[in-house]
Amino acid sequence: MSALVAGPDHVDFAFRLDGRAALVTGGASGIGRAIAGALADRGARVAILDVKAEAADAAAAELGEGHVGVAVDVTDPASVETAIARVVAALGGLDIAVNSAGIVALGPAEQLGLADFQRTLAVNLTGTFLVSQAAGRVMLERGHGRVINMASQAGTVALDQHAAYCASKFGVRGLTQVLALEWGGRGVTANTISPTVVLTELGRSAWDNERGVAHQEEIPVGRFAVPDEIAAAAVYLASDAAAMVNGTDLLVDGGFTMR
């Protein structure tokens, strides 16, 4: 009979990330930028990965010394491998990978173009897989890591005119649970965060209208989220306090999906 495996003697409720190396895709703007800032505030050294090299460098400079910007096309395996190698070289390792890069193409399913559908899956789902895979290899070798993938309420329930986006985000949740199953016993956990509409610049431009007001009224708390509320969830999942959280989808949706 095998002995019981002991857990930690205590849990650090300060959620500190001192000495940890993190990457955030899509980190130059929106939710990714908020997450990058929150991780840095808790002591992590952060690599901001973005398809726009100048934006990544500028965002890293805003975080201060010790943080770096790295250009990446998450749909390109070679670009991802190069970016991960640069992150490890610059930060001395990798402990936390946050996949926040994403796009959306909306329209009735019968009218949605194939190119829009494929591009959405390429960025949101394949990109998440490629970065998780490359980052996961580094973490597994070290025996410790956190993979945090951005899903959505659209990965839990169907939303009108979101055929491509829902397909991608349902896929992200399934992918992440497989990673959690395969890697959890080797020290690397994997979880998703599923926000409601988040009031980034893009979110405001898309939802500051009658349709947005109507959708907001469907949320029990009566409002949309702000970026820092999603960043707070990421800090928790990245911390040692969440060591027992694996394969979970953390909904930050004000209760929308329970209806």
C-alpha positions as CSV (number, residue, x, y, z in Angstrom):
1,M,0.0,0.0,0.0
2,S,1.4,3.4,-1.0
3,A,1.8,6.1,1.5
4,L,-0.3,9.2,1.3
5,V,1.4,12.2,-0.5
6,A,1.8,15.2,1.8
7,G,0.7,18.6,0.7
8,P,2.2,21.9,1.8
9,D,2.4,22.8,5.5
10,H,0.8,26.2,4.8
11,V,-0.7,28.3,2.1
12,D,0.7,31.7,1.2
13,F,-2.3,34.0,1.1
14,A,-0.2,36.9,-0.2
15,F,-0.1,35.3,-3.6
16,R,3.5,36.4,-4.2
17,L,5.3,35.4,-7.4
18,D,8.8,36.5,-6.5
19,G,11.5,34.7,-8.5
20,R,9.0,33.4,-11.0
21,A,9.3,33.9,-14.8
22,A,6.1,34.4,-16.7
23,L,5.0,34.9,-20.3
24,V,1.7,36.5,-21.5
25,T,0.6,36.2,-25.1
26,G,-1.4,39.1,-26.3
27,G,0.2,41.0,-23.5
28,A,0.6,44.3,-25.1
29,S,-3.1,45.3,-24.7
30,G,-6.4,44.5,-23.2
31,I,-6.8,41.6,-20.8
32,G,-3.3,40.4,-21.5
33,R,-1.8,43.7,-20.6
34,A,-3.7,43.8,-17.3
35,I,-2.5,40.2,-16.5
36,A,1.1,41.1,-17.3
37,G,0.9,44.1,-15.0
38,A,-0.6,42.1,-12.2
39,L,1.9,39.3,-12.4
40,A,4.7,41.9,-12.3
41,D,3.2,43.6,-9.3
42,R,3.3,40.3,-7.4
43,G,7.0,39.9,-8.2
44,A,7.2,37.9,-11.4
45,R,9.5,38.7,-14.2
46,V,7.3,39.0,-17.3
47,A,7.8,38.5,-21.0
48,I,5.1,40.2,-23.0
49,L,4.5,38.3,-26.2
50,D,2.6,40.0,-29.0
51,V,2.4,39.8,-32.8
52,K,3.3,43.5,-32.7
53,A,7.0,43.7,-31.7
54,E,7.0,47.4,-30.9
55,A,3.9,47.2,-28.8
56,A,5.4,44.3,-26.9
57,D,8.6,46.2,-26.2
58,A,6.7,49.3,-25.1
59,A,4.5,47.4,-22.8
60,A,7.5,45.6,-21.2
61,A,9.2,49.0,-20.8
62,E,6.2,50.3,-18.9
63,L,6.5,47.4,-16.5
64,G,10.1,48.4,-15.7
65,E,13.5,46.8,-15.5
66,G,13.6,43.0,-15.7
67,H,10.7,42.6,-18.1
68,V,11.0,41.9,-21.8
69,G,9.0,42.2,-25.0
70,V,9.0,39.3,-27.5
71,A,7.4,39.2,-31.0
72,V,5.5,36.1,-31.8
73,D,2.9,34.8,-34.3
74,V,1.1,32.2,-32.2
75,T,-0.2,30.4,-35.3
76,D,3.4,29.7,-36.5
77,P,5.2,26.8,-34.8
78,A,8.6,28.1,-35.7
79,S,7.8,31.6,-34.4
80,V,6.5,30.1,-31.1
81,E,9.5,27.9,-30.6
82,T,11.8,30.9,-31.2
83,A,9.8,33.1,-28.8
84,I,9.9,30.5,-26.0
85,A,13.6,30.1,-26.4
86,R,14.0,33.9,-26.2
87,V,11.9,34.0,-23.0
88,V,13.9,31.3,-21.3
89,A,17.1,33.0,-22.3
90,A,16.0,36.4,-21.1
91,L,14.3,35.4,-17.9
92,G,16.4,32.4,-16.9
93,G,13.5,29.9,-17.1
94,L,9.8,29.8,-17.3
95,D,7.2,29.1,-14.6
96,I,4.0,30.6,-15.8
97,A,2.4,30.7,-19.3
98,V,-0.7,32.8,-19.9
99,N,-2.4,32.4,-23.3
100,S,-4.4,35.6,-23.8
101,A,-3.9,36.2,-27.5
102,G,-7.2,36.0,-29.3
103,I,-9.4,37.4,-32.1
104,V,-13.1,37.3,-32.8
105,A,-15.1,37.2,-36.1
106,L,-18.8,37.5,-35.6
107,G,-21.7,36.8,-38.0
108,P,-24.6,34.4,-38.6
109,A,-23.4,30.9,-39.0
110,E,-24.8,30.6,-42.5
111,Q,-22.9,33.7,-43.6
112,L,-19.6,33.3,-41.8
113,G,-16.7,33.0,-44.2
114,L,-14.4,30.0,-44.0
115,A,-11.4,32.2,-43.8
116,D,-12.8,34.0,-40.7
117,F,-13.6,30.6,-39.1
118,Q,-10.2,29.1,-39.8
119,R,-8.3,32.3,-38.7
120,T,-10.3,32.4,-35.4
121,L,-9.4,28.7,-34.7
122,A,-5.8,29.3,-35.8
123,V,-5.2,32.1,-33.3
124,N,-7.5,31.2,-30.4
125,L,-7.1,27.4,-30.3
126,T,-4.1,26.3,-32.3
127,G,-2.1,29.3,-31.0
128,T,-3.0,28.3,-27.4
129,F,-1.9,24.7,-28.1
130,L,1.4,25.7,-29.7
131,V,2.4,28.0,-26.8
132,S,1.2,25.6,-24.1
133,Q,3.1,22.8,-25.7
134,A,6.4,24.7,-26.1
135,A,6.1,26.3,-22.7
136,G,5.0,23.0,-21.1
137,R,8.1,21.2,-22.3
138,V,10.2,23.7,-20.4
139,M,8.1,23.5,-17.3
140,L,7.9,19.7,-17.3
141,E,11.7,19.5,-17.5
142,R,11.9,21.6,-14.4
143,G,9.0,19.8,-12.7
144,H,7.0,22.9,-11.9
145,G,4.7,25.3,-13.8
146,R,1.4,26.9,-14.4
147,V,-0.5,27.1,-17.7
148,I,-3.4,29.6,-17.7
149,N,-5.5,29.7,-20.9
150,M,-8.0,32.4,-21.6
151,A,-11.3,30.8,-22.5
152,S,-14.7,32.6,-22.3
153,Q,-18.3,32.4,-21.3
154,A,-18.5,31.5,-25.0
155,G,-16.7,28.3,-24.2
156,T,-19.5,27.2,-21.8
157,V,-22.7,28.4,-23.5
158,A,-23.7,29.1,-27.1
159,L,-23.8,32.8,-28.1
160,D,-25.6,34.2,-31.1
161,Q,-23.3,34.9,-34.1
162,H,-20.3,33.4,-32.3
163,A,-19.9,30.1,-34.3
164,A,-16.2,30.5,-34.8
165,Y,-15.5,32.0,-31.4
166,C,-17.5,29.5,-29.5
167,A,-15.9,26.6,-31.4
168,S,-12.4,28.0,-30.5
169,K,-13.2,28.6,-26.8
170,F,-14.9,25.3,-26.2
171,G,-11.8,23.8,-27.8
172,V,-9.5,25.7,-25.4
173,R,-11.4,24.3,-22.4
174,G,-11.1,20.8,-23.7
175,L,-7.4,21.2,-24.6
176,T,-6.6,22.6,-21.2
177,Q,-8.3,19.7,-19.4
178,V,-6.2,17.2,-21.3
179,L,-3.0,19.2,-20.4
180,A,-4.2,19.1,-16.8
181,L,-4.7,15.4,-16.9
182,E,-1.4,14.6,-18.5
183,W,0.8,17.1,-16.7
184,G,-0.7,17.5,-13.3
185,G,1.2,14.6,-11.9
186,R,4.5,16.0,-13.2
187,G,4.2,19.4,-11.4
188,V,2.5,21.4,-14.1
189,T,-1.1,22.5,-13.6
190,A,-3.4,23.8,-16.4
191,N,-6.5,25.9,-16.0
192,T,-8.8,28.2,-17.9
193,I,-10.4,31.6,-17.1
194,S,-13.7,32.3,-18.7
195,P,-14.8,36.0,-18.5
196,T,-17.9,37.6,-19.6
197,V,-17.6,40.7,-21.7
198,V,-14.6,42.7,-20.5
199,L,-14.5,46.4,-20.8
200,T,-11.2,46.8,-22.7
201,E,-10.9,49.2,-25.5
202,L,-12.0,46.5,-27.9
203,G,-14.8,45.4,-25.6
204,R,-16.2,48.9,-25.3
205,S,-16.2,49.4,-29.0
206,A,-18.0,46.1,-29.6
207,W,-20.6,46.3,-26.8
208,D,-21.3,50.0,-26.0
209,N,-24.6,49.8,-27.8
210,E,-28.1,48.6,-27.4
211,R,-27.0,45.0,-27.8
212,G,-24.5,45.4,-25.1
213,V,-27.1,46.9,-22.7
214,A,-29.4,44.0,-23.4
215,H,-26.6,41.5,-22.7
216,Q,-25.6,43.3,-19.6
217,E,-29.1,42.9,-18.2
218,E,-28.8,39.1,-18.6
219,I,-25.9,39.0,-16.1
220,P,-27.1,38.6,-12.5
221,V,-24.6,41.1,-11.1
222,G,-25.8,43.6,-13.7
223,R,-22.6,44.7,-15.4
224,F,-19.6,43.6,-17.5
225,A,-16.1,42.9,-16.1
226,V,-13.1,45.1,-16.0
227,P,-9.6,43.8,-17.0
228,D,-8.2,43.8,-13.5
229,E,-10.9,41.4,-12.3
230,I,-9.6,38.9,-14.9
231,A,-6.0,39.7,-13.9
232,A,-6.8,38.9,-10.3
233,A,-8.0,35.4,-11.3
234,A,-4.8,34.9,-13.2
235,V,-2.6,35.9,-10.2
236,Y,-4.4,33.4,-8.0
237,L,-4.0,30.5,-10.5
238,A,-0.4,31.4,-11.0
239,S,0.3,31.4,-7.3
240,D,1.2,28.5,-4.9
241,A,-2.1,29.0,-3.3
242,A,-3.7,27.3,-6.4
243,A,-1.4,24.3,-6.4
244,M,-4.4,22.0,-6.0
245,V,-6.4,23.7,-8.7
246,N,-6.0,21.7,-11.9
247,G,-8.2,21.3,-15.0
248,T,-10.6,23.9,-13.7
249,D,-12.5,26.6,-15.6
250,L,-12.7,29.7,-13.4
251,L,-15.7,31.6,-14.5
252,V,-15.6,35.4,-14.1
253,D,-18.9,36.1,-15.7
254,G,-21.1,37.6,-12.9
255,G,-23.3,34.4,-13.0
256,F,-24.3,34.6,-16.7
257,T,-23.6,31.0,-17.5
258,M,-25.6,29.5,-14.5
259,R,-28.9,30.8,-16.0
